[in-house]
């Protein structure tokens, strides 16, 4: 979401550039670092459990949903989180300010997790909906507030974001271990409750430390007409939701998870098509701008495909870990088994280990650093290879955990090539007047990818696993190679952007 500098509140306090209380950075960074770490703990802790909980038998405390239904719900949930980041950013900019948007988002997330800790089907769905809305409010705006901690041209800004993103990975690394352990030792709902406790802790730290944030996140650029549109939209959404709920409860309308997910997929496709038709036909842009719009479209498609494969960590790969991997090979002891959820921590562990290596690599290469298109290509090829190496063993029932470990390592390498440059590329290629919109497009590409990745879990039991993994690997590797062939055309389209 766009960083909106305030006119009424001005820049951060005049002593902001001298505030080095947190590893040479403003103390406010420690507050946002801790809040985001706790939020990511809650998100990734629940994600590690979600699909396994839905597909687990009633005897084991699960919902006994089919993989088709579970995949539909999972895809809808993960895609909704990123899609609602778009209105979440607008609401913060125009209605509440980032500060309150993060607070209310965190509250909704915590309540959502506690709803899921209650063993009822209605609280399960309510909890998912609250987490989606809450994350849409919190996720884009807390990042914006990090940037607002620094005065313009502060050389510490990039390093500050690096520290902030380390908080994300620490939370994501710890969460599956804690929530998975509680699920194994006690019950699924203890794991969901732990995710809620994590978010609650983050809220306490956020509120207690808000005085250290200065004016960051207090800007509101809205007008009375924005307030009116927001009220109308809120009332309209409430009426539609209430009407659907009433019709469903009375039996007048019968909706399955698959049908709702299908409708969402159609709407998501319509949003993407409408946006790019508008972008490519809009007037008032130069020839260079139009060339860059085509480059954005190519990168958007590549991003969707990458995230559709990468985000199967919580869907098909989670099922593969649970059903086809010899987890006992890594048991800590007879009473402390290694469980499928623990694999969800590998990506964050590898990021923490490899991110400094990649940072050094790009600096060492300097003028020979790969182009944006090249990094996207490498990212796609590595995520495809992560699935390709599973093809020979995918038909087994006691596969060595080292195979899945290698997959997550390859996926992490791909992520480190593509993810950091993705958002930067969108903003570099966009004209200044729609730069914020292009940040939204990046979230949209992740939403589309997450939706596809979740829906692929729906066919986990339909296709033989070697076939399913082979299809995913093939698409990613082929498109990655096609991007290699597009190096020169993309260079021309980008018009000097590297």
Secondary structure, DSSP 8 states (H G I E B T S, - for coil): ------SSS-SS-TTGGG--TBTTB-HHHHHHHHHHHHHHHHHHHHHHHHHHHHHS-GGGTS----HHHHHHHHHHHHHHHHHHHHHHHHHIIIII-HHHHHHHHHHHHHHHHHHHTSS-HHHHHHHHHHHHHHHHHHHHHHHHHHHHTS-TT-TTHHHHHHHHHHHHHHHHHHHHHHHHHHHHHT-HHHHHHHHHHHHHHHHHHHHHTGGGGTTTT------HHHHHHHHHHHHHHHHHHHHHHHHHHHTSS---HHHHHHHHHHHHHHHHHHHHHHHHH-SS--HHHHHHHHHHHHHHHHHHHHHHHHGGGGTHHHHHHHHHB-GGGG-SSSSS---GGGGGGHHHHHHHHHHHHHHHHHHHHGGG---HHHHHHHHHHHHHHHHHTTGGGTT-SSB-HHHHHHHHHHHHHHHHHHHHHHHHHHHHHS-GGGHHHHHHHHHHHHHHHHHHHHHHGGGTTTS-HHHHHHHHHHHHHHHHHHHHHTHHHHHHHHTT--
